[in-house]
């Protein structure tokens, strides 16, 4: 049974910072591509950042220069450091673990709310 548990969301003022954490249980972490997605009200879920098992990273244009994704294999965890937050960053943020190698899988966390408001 694989579980992804996010933490670190909350209310922050524009320009502030938050660090999201996602802890993965089970044996998949080492071979998983880990990602952070977000979904704002009335919008589709979108990929924010992703990190492969080898450490290669990808960022959406909206996250470049402000967000940083990292992973700690010893703790089976992935993090998203978010700086210079904007009101448009307000969304539920979801942790995702997947692989493109067979057998493929994808798992989601329950989500954590991030609200950027003064």
C-alpha positions, -999 to +999 in steps of 0.1 A: +000+000+000+015+033-011+006+065+007+017+101+000+011+125+028+016+162+022+021+189+048+032+225+050+004+244+033-013+274+049-020+311+045+008+334+035+011+370+024+021+379-011+059+378-014+061+352+014+075+317+014+062+282+021+078+248+021+056+218+012+066+183+022+055+150+009+063+117+027+060+085+008+053+051+024+059+019+006+088+008-015+083+029-046+101+061-037+136+052-050+123+045-085+095+071-087+094+103-105+080+128-079+059+158-088+039+186-073+007+196-090-018+222-081-055+229-088-071+262-083-109+266-081-125+262-115-093+252-131-077+220-142-049+204-122-015+214-135+020+203-131+041+227-111+074+209-107+088+174-110+120+156-101+132+122-114+148+094-094+182+107-107+175+142-096+166+159-129+141+186-125+114+203-145+094+235-137+064+250-152+070+285-165+049+299-136+073+283-111+107+290-127+129+312-106+106+311-076+100+274-067+125+247-060+118+209-058+141+185-040+140+150-027+156+131+002+159+094-003+168+088+033+135+102+043+114+090+013+103+126+010+100+153-017+098+190-010+087+221-028+102+254-016+080+283-028+093+318-026+079+352-038+044+338-036+017+355-056-021+354-051-023+334-083-004+306-066-034+300-044-045+263-050-046+229-035-012+214-040-009+176-046+021+153-044+024+127-071+045+096-076+047+079-109+069+060-133+071+057-171+088+023-168+067-008-169+048-017-148+036+019-146+018+035-117+007+068-104-002+077-068-016+109-054-016+126-020-047+141-004-036+177-011-027+206+010-042+241+006-020+271-001-036+305+001-017+336-008-035+367+004-030+399+023 
